[in-house]
Amino acid sequence: MRPPGPCTEVRSGAKGRTPGARRGAARTVALGLALALALLLLAAREAEAAKYEVAQCGWHLGADASWADTTGGAKFRPDAYCAAPAGADPFDGVHMKSFTTAAATVSGTRFARWRWDAPPGTAITRVSGTWWQALHDGLEQRIGSVPPGGGFAPFALAAATNVAPRGFVAGFSPGQAAIEDRLLCARGESKWCGLSPGSWSAVRGLTITVEDPTPPAAGVDGELVAPGWKRGAQGIGFWGNDAGAGVRFGETLLDGHRVALAEYPCAKAIIGGEWRGTRMQPCLTVVSGGATVATTGFSDGPHSLGHCATDFAGNVSCVAPRTVSIDNNPPAHPRGLSVAGGEGWHRRNDFDLSWANPGQGAASPIWGAFWRIAGPAGFDGGAQLAPGRDVAAIPDRAVPGPGAYAGRVWLRDEAGNSDPGTAVEVALRYDPVAPGVAFEATGGPAVPDAVRARVSDAHSGPAAGTIRYRRLGGERWLELPTRLSAGEAPGDALLTAPLPGDLAPGIYAFRAEAVDRAGNSASSSKRADGTEMAIRIVAAATPAHRASPARARSKTRLFARLRRGRRRGARIAVPFAAAAKLSGRLATAGGAGLAGRRLRVVSRPSRGAHSRRRVDRVRTGRHGGFRLRLPPGTSRRVTVAFRGDAGLAGARRAGLVLRVRGGVLLHAAPRSLPTGRVLHLWGRVRSRGAPLPRRGKLVAIQYRERETGRWRPVLFARSDHGGRFRARYRFRYVSGVARIRLRAVALAEERWPYAPGASEPLTVRVRG
């Protein structure tokens, strides 16, 4: 068979051999010319495709070769010793041999061989090494190539013994599928070769050049290349495959800067200052890996991501560039944060916040705004997110009760960046409570020069007021020139109006009206003790008609208080639908009890109640004591009075306040849920003896903060006209297992005749 392309055949012999042996010896003359020609052609071919070299059996390396015996294993045997110990001569005693056995003969054309196969898709273009042999009776050593279609093309041949190791080299065009070293009975198939004495062939120190024209495949995936904006550390995954030399390493680039390098396991060694494979296929054919990329070193905006895989031959394959959007910086503060209606006091618990968003440039757009409300007594509603692309308003925010609060807003971008340090603050002032108004006592029977009314408002404070009067029986109220002056305590003021000096004799009633800074108004025609504010103007008495002085009467004292359980005093609070008791004692100025006296008890319901004023009469006991049960109802003010009788002056006990807490029920489902799932809340506000507000009753859902023991609001809801309310809440930031206590509170409102009241707490288990 003729070898493909340039080849080298080496044949050694001795005198007295057969004519065929002598012809082989003559052919060795052409060895030098053939070797030079092969090297020149090989150098020209090497520039055409990627190549790599494989070192075999030497340099302390093993061999990636297979051995076979075409006789079935009875005539030949292998022997290989390739990897000399470290520190020893790398070629001392190193060999790959095929031996004949002790059998008598072997048939012609039968052989044993060592074989090196090129990996799929590659071809062997050059081989060099060292060979030597001991040959007898027709046995030859042949080294040759195996073309892609099969067969055998020897380029080196020896028919005589030569135990001196010597070199061989050959190049191939086109490349070959394998290299074989054969120990062959070089006679016809019907003849045979003697095996005594024994023969053997040997090779070592092979350098095989493999051409690999096919680049590997490469791919990249992971969270960094997923759609959307990225920030912080992001994971990537990459892979590659190559059927030839195998993938040596993969490199990931972001804007041309290496962000990940994966070097895969390869069988290789440095020989002569360069890497050579130690196996015919040095690297893995299928590889994958992953890395974490720190995006903080890149500017905000789009970037180009690429990944390339390189095989052992130096072929490179890259994926198409992928666009990665990076943003690691939070947005700037909102511009021009304002509240609808201004930052003054509001009568409605409904605040609409708005602002202008800053420009984002190449960074991710605004996606959401955080808001937080903080207020008096350490109240903090916690950060809440208002989601939405380019959101620039948060409507319908409510505060938990009257007072001055601070609303803070900061922005979140689509990448998830936000910074509470960029928050902008706006004042949220809520005051739905009308000011309190009451006239001062006039200080005796004499007609005063002026009338005064005290105004109190705990939140926004008094803003203006007037005092009017009319003669009893008249219809028209007349306004007096009124001056508003600051009181002694914060939130207190004094209305003062001079009394006209030309009033005709008669009884005059007075009414004071006041307005606070939120616009809430109130009016009263009573003194602080609950009596009507009226002044009697009498005509000047003549000496003939002066009245005789009234018979002197003894002073009395009236003591009274409210109580329920252990609570007692002039001002107590009781649960919803609970009764209370009124008790006290009527006595003389000296302390002696007055028995059998009738007392008048007046209960005045708070504003907004269905019920009207209730009057009860109670008689004192033998020691002057009395007791009266006050039935369940709304909050009310209680007054006890003794009119007096012959010899005893009247007495009055005003200002007893019975506050009744609102009734509310709360339910929740499910009672155990994972983070991210919606918790459904529902309940009912009990409205015994009072109509619900037209907009529904305001209810706050609160949770108990474990660190401080305080109840903090979570959200607000309004009931329907039947008192029923519903709400939903999603726990987003709970990790681990948390047991959260919740309750509903019916808050105080204008014309709601109940004090704030809470439901029984319930516990929800949340798993993070």
Secondary structure by P-SEA (a helix, b strand, c coil): cccccbbbbbbbccccccaaaaaaaaaccaaaaaaaaaaaaaaaacccccbbbbbcccccbbbcbbbbbccccccbbbbbbcccccccccccccccccccccccccccccccbbbbbccccbbbcccccccccccccbbbbbbbbbcccbbbbbcbbbcccccccccccccccccccbbbbbbcccccccbbbbccccccccccbbbbbbbbcbbbbbbcccccccccccccbbbbbbccccccccccbbbbbccccccbbbbccccccccccbbbbcccccccccccbbbbbccccccccbbbbbbbbbcccbbbbbccbbbbbbbccccccccccccccccccccccbbbbbbbbccccccccccbbbbbbbbccccccccccccccccccccccccccccbbbbbbbccccccccccccbbbbbbbbbcccbbbbbccccccccccbbbbbbbbcccccccbbbbbbcccccbbbbcbbbbbbcccccbbbbbbbccccccbbbbbbbbbbbccccbbbbbccccccccbbbbbbcccccccccccccbbbbbbbbcccccccccccbbbbcccbbbbbbbccccccbbbbcbbbbbbbbbbcccccccbbbbbbbbcccccbbbbbcccccbbbbbbbcccccbbbbbbcbbbbbbbbbbbbbbccccccccbbbbbbbbbbbcccccccccbbbbbbbbcccccbbbbcccccccccccccccccccccccccccccccccccccccccccccccbbbbbbcc
